[in-house]
Amino acid sequence: MKEKLKKLVSDAITEINATSKEADLLNIKSKYLGKKSELNTLMSSLKDMSSSEKKEYGSLFNQIKKELEAKINSRLDELNNQVKFNFDNTLPAHYSKGSLHPVTIVAKEVTDILKRMGFTVVVGPEMDDDYHNFVALNIPENHPARDMQDTYWLSNGKLLRGHTSTNQVRAMQNYGAPIRICAPGRCFRNEDLDACHENTFFQLEGMVIDKQVSINNLIYVMRELLKEVFKTDVQVRLRPGFFPFVEPGFELDCSCLICGGKGCPTCKNSGWLELCPCGMIHPNVLKEGGIDPNEYMGFAFGLGLTRLAMMKYKINDIRVLNSGDLRRLNEFDIK
């Protein structure tokens, strides 16, 4: 074994000395000192040695590790010292101050408002499974409601979530009832792109479960939320809507602040902008979350953060927000 260790050290030092890049040096470190290294494999044989051998080779292994680590660090210092920067401190400074993205600002505002109402912020994976995206939300396989969320399926059998409602059952199973949670995050759908539809957008799931909860509580939360975000009273309306995970279900609209309710391409000339699906949580969803629907009830809503940002900053085309075009984003007065 000593000859094998001697050769290992010799080969390692040769490779370290021949290295001219930091990345290559880190690869060598992983090769000779990492979990899958030959040295680590030899060290694992200590358990089968006698007491005297353990003492001898244990000390030798530690010595080799320290020697190689010191050699690698020394070579890393040499490489760093070879890099020279020519910096002219007499050049004038030219820089532009950046800002947070409109959606990021709105998401922070909304979660802060909901936290003051007693909501807990939770998160979930963007790459999810069929159960949490569909089945747990009362949308079994081959149910026609799946066509409403034509999402992207991946080669590993999973999918990109079509809504943040995937957090509902997870939260119920983790925290039980009563519960108040909100879950902001990015969602994906196979959409035809236009002024108010994108294949990547941001949403916030809100959910309240307790013994005495009604749709009036939902309306109150939404009105107060929008009032604080827009710093003014905002008209809202409920329209009947079908969503398998709520019963009854509604579409919550707010008056279009871009056109003042007169009608524009963003609101499809209706004067109203669809903000979120909502309603009372379906008993089947409560059961999936381990909550007795005979004892508890609740409401849920999927607030469109991207559309909320459009309304707040008067952005008339949703595609601007994902464009990465700083010339367009700099047009908005974002503080």
Buried (B, 14 or more C-beta within 10 A) or exposed (E): EEEEBEEBBEEBBEBBEEBEEEEBBEBBBEBBBEEEBBBBEBBEEEEEBEEEEEEEBEEBBEEBBEEBEEBBEEBBEEBEEEEEEEEEEEEEEEEEEEBEBBBBBBBEBBBEBBEEBEBEEBEBBBEBBBEBBBBBBBBEEEEEBBEBBEBBEEEEEBBBBBBBBBBBBBBBEEBEBBBBBBBBBBBBBEBEEEBBEBBBBBBBBBBBBBEEBEBEBBBEBBBBBBBBBBEEEBBBEBEEBBBBBBBBBBBBBBBBBBBEBEBBEBBBEBBBBBBBBBBBBBBBBBBBBEBEBEEBBBBBBBBBBBBBBBBBBEBBBBBBBBEEEEEBBEEBEBE
